Amino acid sequence: MEMSQTDGRMEGWLYTIRHNRFGLQFSRKRYFVLLDDNLKSFRSVPSDQNEEPYRRASLDCCIRVTDNGRESFNRKVLFIFTLYNTTNHLDQLKLGASSPEEAAKWIRSLQDASQKKFPFPDCEFVSHAEKGLVKFIVSRRSRRKNSVDWTNYSSLNVETIAPDVIAPSPWKIFGCQNGLRLFKEAKDWDSRGRHWDDHPAIMAVGVIDGTSENIFNTLMSFGPLRSEWDFSFYKGSVVEHLDGHTDIINVQLYSDWLPWGMNRRDLLLRRYWRREEDGTYVILCHSVYHKDCPPKKGYVRACVKSGGYVVTPVNKAKQSLVKHMVAIDWRSWNLYTGASSSRSITIRVVERLAALREMFKAKQGHGFTEFVSGEFMDTKSCVSNINTGPLKIAAKRVDLELVKAEDMEKPSSARNSLMDLNDASDEFFDVPEPSEFDSFIDNSPISQGHSQLKIPSPAGIVKKLQDLAINKKGYMDLQEVGMDEKTTFFYGATLQKDPNLTLPCSWATADPSTFLIRGDNYLQDQQKVKAKDTMMQMIGADWISSDKREDDLGGRLGGVVQEFAAKGGPEFFFIVNMQAPGSAMYSLALYYMLKTPLEDHPLLHSFVNGDDAYRNSRFKLIPHISKGSWIVKQSVGKKACLVGQALVVRYTRGKNYLELDIDVGSSTVARGVTNLVLGYLNNLVIEMAFLIQANTVEELPELLLGTCRLNYLDASKSVKER
C-alpha cells in the first residue's frame, strides 16, 4: 500500500475497522493525511492540499495509540492500531495498515504529532494506554456539528537502543558452521566443568540480505515459501488466535532429516511476537497444551522449552542480523538418540538460518518483496478451495452488499461518537472466510483431505461469538501451577524478606550500580552513568492472588502503611502495585519508605502532587532478569520504560502515601510478556529499579527511588485475597 512521509506530513491508505450489530468486524479503505497535529480522512486521494476532508481530527498532548498486532479480514492480514479516549473507552477509532512497518510509522507519527503540544524531552515511545484526548472535528462537507473524542497508543516506551542494565551476555560461542556462529546458553555450572545441559539452548547467528519486515513475514508464514528454506517443516496451522500478538500453532515436522528409525515429531507452541522501536522483530515460542489439539497418531510431540527469532535491521536496514534460538526436548529415550544425538538434532534445526539466508540471496531483485507479502497474506490454517461451491456464491453476494453499503454511505446528521457510525446503512456482513485466523469453522473435513466445506449455521456463529466474548482460555502452559487456599495476612508483609538471597519466593534489594541512569550532562552528551544509591528504603512486599483487581493496598486497615499513619509519623510511602492477569489476577506490591520530608525532594514532590498526565510522562521502570531462561530475558529486555505511556496506571494519593496500581493486562504486548514470565516464574530472579525521569538541567542527575530483587516467585505460594 502506498505511503509517503515527509517532515511534518504523513499520508497513505489505511483501513478503518468497525463492528456491525452482531459484533462482526468489517473494514473500509480510507486515505489519511497527518499534517502537524491535524489528522484528515478522505475517501480518495485528495487532488490538492485545499480539498475539504471527509473527516478530520486535531491531536493534543494526551493522544495514545494502542498496538493491537495482526488480525485477518477476508484473507488479508492487517496490522491494527487503535486511537481512543480513555475517559470514554467506547469512543475509539480502529485502523489497519497492510504491513507492520506502515503501522509502526503511523503510530510514531501520531505520537510525535501529539507531543508537539506537550513535549517530553528525550522520551520516545510506542506505548499501550492511559489517559488521552483528541477532538475529532467533522468537516462542513459532512454536515456534522459536534466534535467526537478519539484517543490512546501502543508497544513500550524506550529512550535509546542501548540497554539500561549492566549484565554479562548469557551466550557462549562453541563453533561456526555454514557461515553461522553457533552459541550455547552460558550457565553457572559451565565454570565448574560441565559443558552441556541435557537439553541446551542453542543459538545460530547470521546476516541476511533482506529487510527485517520481509524476514519477519517469512518466518511467520506457513505458506508455500517455507518449503524453500525450512527443511524440517512439513505443515503447520494456527490452532487458536489469542490476540494480535499471540497465537497457538501446531507444526508437523518431516522425518527424513531425523536419525534413522526416529518417529515423526510435531510441536504445539504458543507463539508471541512484537516489533521494537528500532525495527527489530522478536518472535518467541514455547510448548503448551491445548484441548483442541491433542497429540496426533503417528507423531511424538516434542517439547520446546524455549525458541524463537530476533531480527535486527543493520546496514541502513538493507540487511538484517538474525538470531535463531532453540531449547528442545525431543522426547526420545532410545540409545541412538542420547544427549549428544539430541544436541546434534537441535544444532541442525538452527542451521535452517543458513537456508533462509541463501533463499533471500537468491531471490533478491526478482520481485521477492511482493512475493513474500502476497504469500503471507494468503496463508491459511487448514482450509483450501475457497472459491468453489456455495461459499463463493455467498462471497459474491457480500461483494454486492459492500458496493451497496458504499453507495449508501452519505453524510448524515450530527453524531456524538465514533460508535454511532455503525448504524444500519453503514453495516454489511462478511461471510467468515477461511484464513490463518479462522475462528468460525471447527476442524473442517477439508483438513483431513475432504473437498466439501462446512458452512456454519447462524446458531453456530452466535455460539462462537459468545465464546469469543467470554474469551475462554483454551490452552495451558506446561509450567502452569495452582494456588493455595485463602489465608489471612498483613498488607506489606505477605512476601518474606531474604537479604542472603537463598530462600525461594522472597524479596531483597538489588544493587543500584546494576542500573544506568541519566547523569549531570545527559542533555548534552546523552550519556548514562551507574546509579549509586536509592532515595527510599524498601520495607516490604505483597504477593497476592485474587479473582479481581486489588487496588489501593496502602489504604487498607491492618497494613504497614496504615500502621505508620496511625502513629502520626513523618514517614511517606511509595507503593508500586503491578497487577498481572494469569490463572488468577496476581498483585505484586512493593513498598518503599521515605524518612526525610517530601519537600526536600522537589522532583518527587512534583510527581506525588502532580496530575496523572504529568505522572504518566515521568514514572520509569528498568527491568532485568538476572537469572532465568534466555527466552524470558529476551521478552522482558533491559530497557527503561515510561510505564504510564505503556500501561493503564491508577494513582491513589493517601495521607502518607502514593500508590501506583499498574494494569499489566491493559496492553496486548505486555500481556504476552506477562504470560510468558508466569510460565517460568519459579525459575527466575527478577530485578527492577524505579525512578522519576529527569528532563531538565535542574532535575539532573537522576536518582533511583528504589530497587528490588524477587527470588524464584511461586504462583502457588501467592496469598489468596478474600
Secondary structure, 3 states (H helix, E strand, C coil): CCEEEECCEEEEEEEEEEECCCCCEEEEEEEEEEECCEEEEECCCCCCCCCCCCEEEEECCCCCEEEEEEEEECCEEEEEEEEEECCEEEEEEEEEECCHHHHHHHHHHHHHHHHCCCCCCCCCCCCCCCCCCEEEECCHHHCCCCEEEECCECCCCCCCCCCCECCCCCEEEEEEECCEEEEEECCHHHHHCCCCCCCCCEEEEEEECCCHHHHHHHHHCCCHHHHHCCCCEEEEEEEEEEECCEEEEEEEECCCCCCCCCCEEEEEEEEEEEECCCCCEEEEEEEEEECCCCCCCCEEECEEEEEEEEEEEECCCCEEEEEEEEEEECCCCCHHHCHHHHHHHHHHHHCHHHHHHHHHHHHCCCCHHHHHHHHHHCCCCCCCCCCCCHHHHHHHHHHHHHHHHHHHCCCCCCCCCHHHHCCHHHCCCCCCCCCCCCCCCCCCHHHHCCCCCCCCCHHHHHHHHHHHHHCCCCEEECCCCCCCCECCCCCCCCCEECCCCCCCCEEECCCHHHEEEECCCHHHHCCEEECCCECCEEEEEEEEEECCCCCCHHHCCCCHHHHHHHHCCCCEEEEEEEEEECCCEEEEEEEEEECCCHHHCHHHHHHHHCCHHHHHCCEEEEEEEEECCHHHHHHHCCCCEEHHHCCEEEEEECCCEEEEEEEHHHCHHHHHHHHHHHHHHHHCEEEEEEEECCCCCCCCCCCEEEEEEEECCCHHHCEECC
